[in-house]
């Protein structure tokens, strides 16, 4: 069996991927297993009832993207039935608002996507992919520091109002769980054991579907029996670009994160950015600012994102910054095996809806309530439409046989984080660990002003037209890149971002 390197959001997730590789699984199996563990154990940050994108590049074939993201529900819904949502404010990230409750829940797609990837590209039996998560949920897992930090803000307003949900996120005395606490979720372990045994049909046509639809109807949600029965993952060609002898494949429209990252990389090439000198930083900041400006004005909202992305990439290819300007809640796992098969998975459940499928511990997303991604309105899309996403799971290959799978959580910072790591390795020649840990920048609009968020160690003396906002070193604001790599000599390595509590493990092999 080939050896596989997996980089994931936590030690328990990376070890879950390693365990499946040790049983004969390949990179796709390891990445799926690690993601299922993260969806179960990254409390608050992620939950099982979300969506995902998978970028897979076989060693002997073309790359593909499996779009298993959340979908707008409401097929055949009784329009007279009231929706129940709660708009909440919390101080996380300097202050933000989101919408929770059953009316914020979109049709989940992640497990449908895992099923397609497992059947088409995996080597391990479906049931084995759940073993690590079931074991962690039954025996108990340590709450990550990232989860503890998020829940210090979210435990009451998101996870404290529903009587079935609240005990999963709180200690016996009613206080929020903290990083390092040992938590069990036997109901979810039992649910996963059934999914392992009965297959994904359980969630879309079986007992879990029945429970989900009944609760949604009774509690003011939109999800109907038809929404679950008609949900289908979509397999698409990825967005691709060349960078200094590498072929980079990432998420494609209607998601916008991959195209945004691709445009930044094309500008790195056209503007001849070669490192982190003051002049390079100024050009890199200008490239980010131009791309994010285009995204906000053209791609956000209910628009033709396919046409918009084509325009974005053409302008980036031409290096046209002037024309570009005129127009927490994810987890990631990457895996590469010795054959060169690579898999990159990013999954999201939004900020969390605060509800679970009754009797299962299976938490659900609030993807309809992510206000920064729903500028067209909370319930404005037609049933069946895919929601807007920043996620950009990426796989890159070099002409001499190197393969890298990488991705990141971090909302809008996903694209700048991945672009920075690729630039650091491909352009600057950094090893993968240095490429991931290097200080980052991110162009944004902060408090109404065009701003460059920076970590200490970046020379911003030549940056113009952007205010400078300095954050602490290795701030989790800048994402949490997980990168797995096979080098030209088939050696496996990886890097877990020190900004989060991720880990790298290698499994498989003949021993």
Beta strands, then each sheet from edge to edge (+ up, - down):
strand 1: 4-8
strand 2: 51-57
strand 3: 63-68
strand 4: 86-90
strand 5: 96-100
strand 6: 141-142
strand 7: 182-183
strand 8: 234-236
strand 9: 239-243
strand 10: 246-250
strand 11: 330-337
strand 12: 342-348
strand 13: 356-357
strand 14: 362-363
strand 15: 394-398
strand 16: 403-407
strand 17: 441-446
strand 18: 449-455
strand 19: 467-471
strand 20: 482-486
strand 21: 492-496
strand 22: 503-507
sheet 1: 8+ 3- 2+ 12- 11+ 1- 22+
sheet 2: 4+ 5-
sheet 3: 6+ 7-
sheet 4: 9+ 10- 15+ 16- 20+ 21-
sheet 5: 13+ 14-
sheet 6: 17+ 18- 19-
end
